[in-house]
Amino acid sequence: MSPSPVDPDVDRGYIVPVGGAEDKVSDIDILRRFVALAGGRAARIAIIPTASMLADTGSRYEELFRGLGVGAADALGYQTRADTSRADWMALLEAATGIFITGGNQLRLSTILGGTDVARMIRRQNAHGTHVGGTSAGAAILSEHMIAFGKEGSTPLAGGASLAPGFGLSNRVIIDQHFRQRDRLGRLLGSLAYNPFAIGIGLDEDTAAFINAEDSIEVVGSGAITIVDVSALTHSSMATARENEPICMIGVKLHILTNGAIYDMRTRTASPPKADKELT
């Protein structure tokens, strides 16, 4: 799925993938920043807990967002494809100033919501200025190409990552989550080796990429984001490697970015946090 056309008179909303396990108790920096973007006390947050098998996920996020002072927070508990025809939930989705997709299993999101009016509405709303965030599985599905599953480890392996269509809010990135905690560099590299067009974003837990309308990423959170740029790749053995063999990749560029760092996806340049700049 490709992004919806952007209205020339309206900036595209932020895209906010979160690496999972975001702080929900003390600082709550990531969710607080998302709420501020969505309008603060005037924000209307639509929560999609479809990826989770836990019955209380939607209600927990409703309580969390209401505790942050939003005007409204409603969980849209899509459990079957038939649920996507509910007019009352579609009205809440269309009226939302922020849409947040919870964690769980990203294949539940793609198989239940993929190709439906709900997925199309999410793309259209984002193109018209609504901010869309997701944590863990909800982060993975935001891009056009989604990592469905894959093997852990730092070395890319042929067949070590399987891709599926995501919601398509951006076609510039492939997103992986719980990145450092679950040792997922290899599967992100392997996903990029299929076609070195996209930029890889590896999100540590409690860390988010706030991607604005100019395709600039600001890092928010307690961990780091690993940016994998394969645009200058000079060699990849993906086409000839046998199943489970390591892939040879030459010309990969890596950035490790912490809270406050910026990455411009159009120029593919990184800037350190302001405090780090003052020390150089």
C-alpha positions as CSV (number, residue, x, y, z in Angstrom):
1,M,0.0,0.0,0.0
2,S,1.3,3.4,-1.0
3,P,0.6,6.6,1.0
4,S,-2.5,8.6,0.1
5,P,-2.0,11.8,-1.9
6,V,-1.4,14.8,0.5
7,D,-3.7,17.8,0.2
8,P,-1.5,20.7,-0.9
9,D,-3.2,23.0,1.6
10,V,-2.6,20.6,4.6
11,D,0.6,19.1,6.1
12,R,0.6,15.4,6.4
13,G,0.2,14.3,10.0
14,Y,3.2,12.9,12.0
15,I,3.9,9.2,11.7
16,V,5.1,8.0,15.1
17,P,6.4,4.4,15.4
18,V,7.4,3.4,18.9
19,G,9.7,0.5,19.7
20,G,7.4,-1.1,22.3
21,A,7.3,-1.0,26.1
22,E,6.9,2.8,26.2
23,D,6.9,4.4,29.6
24,K,3.3,4.5,30.9
25,V,3.9,5.3,34.5
26,S,6.6,8.0,35.2
27,D,7.7,10.4,32.5
28,I,5.4,9.1,29.7
29,D,7.4,11.4,27.4
30,I,6.4,9.6,24.1
31,L,2.7,9.5,24.7
32,R,2.6,12.9,26.2
33,R,4.3,14.3,23.1
34,F,1.9,12.4,20.9
35,V,-1.1,13.9,22.8
36,A,0.4,17.4,22.5
37,L,0.6,17.0,18.7
38,A,-2.9,15.7,18.5
39,G,-4.3,18.8,20.3
40,G,-3.8,18.4,24.0
41,R,-7.1,18.8,25.8
42,A,-8.9,19.1,22.5
43,A,-7.3,15.8,21.2
44,R,-9.6,13.0,20.1
45,I,-7.6,9.7,20.2
46,A,-8.9,6.6,18.3
47,I,-7.1,3.5,19.7
48,I,-6.9,0.3,17.7
49,P,-6.0,-2.6,20.0
50,T,-6.5,-5.3,17.2
51,A,-2.9,-6.7,17.4
52,S,-3.4,-7.7,21.1
53,M,-5.1,-10.8,22.3
54,L,-5.7,-9.2,25.7
55,A,-9.3,-8.1,26.3
56,D,-8.3,-5.1,28.4
57,T,-5.7,-3.5,26.1
58,G,-8.1,-1.0,24.6
59,S,-9.5,0.0,27.9
60,R,-6.0,0.4,29.4
61,Y,-5.0,2.8,26.7
62,E,-8.3,4.7,27.0
63,E,-7.5,5.2,30.7
64,L,-3.9,6.2,29.9
65,F,-4.8,8.8,27.3
66,R,-7.6,10.2,29.4
67,G,-5.1,10.5,32.3
68,L,-3.0,12.7,29.9
69,G,-6.0,15.1,29.6
70,V,-7.3,14.4,26.1
71,G,-10.8,15.4,25.2
72,A,-11.8,11.9,24.1
73,A,-10.1,8.5,23.9
74,D,-12.0,5.6,22.3
75,A,-10.9,2.0,21.7
76,L,-12.1,0.6,18.4
77,G,-11.9,-3.2,19.1
78,Y,-11.8,-4.6,15.6
79,Q,-11.6,-8.4,16.1
80,T,-12.9,-9.6,12.7
81,R,-13.1,-8.2,9.2
82,A,-16.8,-7.8,9.7
83,D,-16.2,-5.3,12.5
84,T,-14.6,-3.0,9.9
85,S,-18.0,-2.1,8.6
86,R,-19.2,-0.6,11.9
87,A,-20.3,3.0,11.0
88,D,-20.0,4.2,14.6
89,W,-16.3,3.2,14.8
90,M,-15.6,4.7,11.4
91,A,-17.1,8.0,12.5
92,L,-14.8,8.0,15.5
93,L,-11.8,7.2,13.3
94,E,-12.7,10.0,10.9
95,A,-13.1,12.5,13.7
96,A,-9.8,11.6,15.4
97,T,-7.0,14.0,15.7
98,G,-4.7,11.2,16.7
99,I,-4.8,7.4,15.9
100,F,-2.8,5.0,18.1
101,I,-2.3,1.3,17.2
102,T,-1.3,-0.9,20.1
103,G,1.2,-3.8,20.2
104,G,0.7,-7.5,19.8
105,N,0.9,-9.5,16.6
106,Q,1.3,-7.4,13.4
107,L,-0.2,-10.2,11.3
108,R,-3.5,-9.8,13.2
109,L,-3.5,-6.1,12.1
110,S,-2.7,-7.0,8.4
111,T,-5.1,-9.9,8.2
112,I,-8.0,-8.2,9.9
113,L,-7.6,-4.6,8.7
114,G,-5.6,-4.9,5.5
115,G,-7.5,-3.9,2.4
116,T,-10.5,-2.6,4.4
117,D,-12.0,0.8,4.6
118,V,-10.4,1.2,8.0
119,A,-6.9,0.9,6.5
120,R,-7.8,3.3,3.8
121,M,-9.2,5.7,6.3
122,I,-6.0,5.6,8.4
123,R,-4.0,6.5,5.3
124,R,-6.4,9.2,4.2
125,Q,-6.6,10.8,7.7
126,N,-2.8,10.9,8.0
127,A,-2.5,12.5,4.5
128,H,-5.0,15.1,5.7
129,G,-3.2,16.0,8.9
130,T,-4.1,13.4,11.5
131,H,-1.2,12.1,13.5
132,V,-0.8,8.3,13.5
133,G,1.3,6.4,16.0
134,G,1.8,2.7,16.9
135,T,3.8,0.7,19.4
136,S,5.6,-2.6,18.7
137,A,3.3,-4.4,16.2
138,G,1.5,-1.1,15.7
139,A,4.8,0.5,14.7
140,A,5.8,-2.3,12.3
141,I,2.6,-2.0,10.2
142,L,2.8,1.8,9.6
143,S,5.1,1.5,6.5
144,E,4.4,0.1,3.1
145,H,6.6,-3.0,3.7
146,M,6.2,-4.7,7.1
147,I,8.5,-7.2,8.7
148,A,6.0,-10.0,9.5
149,F,8.6,-12.2,11.4
150,G,12.2,-13.2,11.2
151,K,15.3,-14.6,13.0
152,E,17.2,-12.9,15.7
153,G,20.9,-12.1,15.4
154,S,23.2,-9.4,14.0
155,T,24.0,-11.1,10.7
156,P,21.6,-11.0,7.8
157,L,20.5,-14.4,6.6
158,A,18.9,-15.3,3.3
159,G,15.3,-16.0,4.2
160,G,15.8,-14.7,7.7
161,A,13.0,-12.1,7.4
162,S,9.6,-12.3,5.9
163,L,7.8,-9.2,4.6
164,A,4.1,-8.5,4.3
165,P,2.1,-5.4,3.1
166,G,1.7,-2.8,5.9
167,F,-0.7,0.2,6.1
168,G,1.5,2.2,3.7
169,L,1.6,5.6,5.5
170,S,5.2,5.8,4.2
171,N,7.1,4.0,1.5
172,R,10.5,5.4,2.6
173,V,11.1,3.1,5.6
174,I,11.1,-0.4,6.9
175,I,10.5,-0.4,10.7
176,D,11.6,-3.0,13.3
177,Q,10.9,-2.8,17.0
178,H,12.3,-4.1,20.3
179,F,15.5,-3.7,18.3
180,R,18.4,-3.9,20.7
181,Q,16.5,-5.9,23.3
182,R,15.7,-8.7,20.8
183,D,18.9,-8.5,18.6
184,R,17.1,-7.7,15.3
185,L,19.8,-6.0,13.3
186,G,20.2,-9.0,11.0
187,R,16.6,-9.2,10.0
188,L,16.4,-5.5,9.3
189,L,19.4,-5.7,7.1
190,G,18.0,-8.7,5.3
191,S,14.7,-6.9,4.7
192,L,16.6,-4.0,3.2
193,A,18.7,-6.3,1.0
194,Y,15.7,-7.4,-1.0
195,N,15.5,-3.9,-2.5
196,P,17.9,-1.2,-1.1
197,F,15.4,1.7,-1.6
198,A,14.0,2.1,1.9
199,I,15.7,3.3,5.0
200,G,15.7,0.9,8.0
201,I,14.5,2.2,11.3
202,G,15.4,0.0,14.3
203,L,13.6,1.2,17.4
204,D,14.7,0.3,20.9
205,E,12.0,-0.1,23.5
206,D,10.6,3.1,25.1
207,T,11.9,5.0,22.0
208,A,10.0,6.7,19.2
209,A,10.6,8.2,15.8
210,F,8.5,11.3,15.4
211,I,8.4,11.7,11.6
212,N,7.1,15.0,10.3
213,A,5.7,16.1,7.0
214,E,9.2,16.9,5.7
215,D,10.3,13.3,6.4
216,S,12.5,14.4,9.2
217,I,12.8,12.1,12.2
218,E,13.2,13.3,15.8
219,V,14.2,10.7,18.4
220,V,12.2,10.7,21.6
221,G,12.7,8.3,24.4
222,S,15.2,6.5,26.7
223,G,16.8,4.2,24.2
224,A,18.2,4.7,20.7
225,I,17.2,4.4,17.1
226,T,19.4,2.6,14.6
227,I,19.2,4.1,11.1
228,V,20.3,1.7,8.4
229,D,21.0,3.4,5.1
230,V,21.7,1.1,2.1
231,S,21.4,3.7,-0.6
232,A,25.2,3.4,-1.3
233,L,25.2,-0.4,-1.3
234,T,27.8,-1.6,-3.8
235,H,27.2,-5.3,-3.4
236,S,24.6,-7.7,-2.1
237,S,24.6,-11.5,-2.3
238,M,20.8,-11.7,-1.6
239,A,20.1,-13.0,-5.1
240,T,22.6,-15.9,-4.9
241,A,22.6,-16.8,-1.2
242,R,21.0,-20.1,-0.2
243,E,18.4,-20.4,2.5
244,N,19.9,-19.5,5.9
245,E,23.3,-18.5,4.4
246,P,24.7,-15.1,5.6
247,I,24.3,-12.3,3.1
248,C,27.3,-10.2,2.0
249,M,26.4,-6.5,2.0
250,I,29.0,-3.9,1.2
251,G,28.5,-0.1,1.6
252,V,26.0,-0.1,4.5
253,K,25.9,3.1,6.6
254,L,24.7,3.0,10.2
255,H,23.6,5.8,12.6
256,I,22.8,5.3,16.3
257,L,20.6,8.2,17.3
258,T,19.5,9.1,20.9
259,N,16.9,11.4,22.4
260,G,16.9,14.7,20.5
261,A,18.9,13.6,17.5
262,I,17.5,14.3,14.0
263,Y,17.6,12.3,10.8
264,D,16.6,13.9,7.4
265,M,15.3,11.0,5.2
266,R,15.4,13.2,2.1
267,T,19.0,14.1,2.4
268,R,19.9,11.0,4.4
269,T,21.9,13.1,6.9
270,A,21.9,12.9,10.7
271,S,22.4,15.5,13.4
272,P,23.2,14.9,17.1
273,P,21.2,16.1,20.0
274,K,21.6,19.8,20.9
275,A,23.6,19.0,24.0
276,D,26.0,16.8,22.0
277,K,26.5,19.6,19.5
278,E,27.5,22.0,22.2
279,L,30.3,19.7,23.2
280,T,31.8,19.5,19.7
